[in-house]
Amino acid sequence: MSGYISPIGSSWEELRLELMTPEERAESDAKVKALGELLDALDAGIMTQEEFDAAFDDLNQPVEARRPAF
């Protein structure tokens, strides 16, 4: 559709730039990285589900809301 403008912007990164401060983006990136590392350790068998759950509890609710079901 020619000339269509998305109501949320052209990309997630563009929206992040509009809605989040640099500090909030850095915090979000750090939380995403930490969650990825926890999931990698769980998948690799480096940590147990219980250890994962304990480490995951340190992350705040916005990340926890996107937690995958195990």
Contacts in CASP RR format, 6 or more apart in sequence:
PFRMAT RR
TARGET T0000
AUTHOR 0000-0000-0000
METHOD contacts of the structure
MODEL  1
MSGYISPIGSSWEELRLELMTPEERAESDAKVKALGELLDALDAGIMTQE
EFDAAFDDLNQPVEARRPAF
8 15 0 8 1.000
9 15 0 8 1.000
16 25 0 8 1.000
16 28 0 8 1.000
17 25 0 8 1.000
20 28 0 8 1.000
31 59 0 8 1.000
31 60 0 8 1.000
31 62 0 8 1.000
31 63 0 8 1.000
32 63 0 8 1.000
34 59 0 8 1.000
35 56 0 8 1.000
35 59 0 8 1.000
35 63 0 8 1.000
38 47 0 8 1.000
38 52 0 8 1.000
38 55 0 8 1.000
38 56 0 8 1.000
39 52 0 8 1.000
39 68 0 8 1.000
41 47 0 8 1.000
41 52 0 8 1.000
42 49 0 8 1.000
42 52 0 8 1.000
47 55 0 8 1.000
49 70 0 8 1.000
56 64 0 8 1.000
56 67 0 8 1.000
END
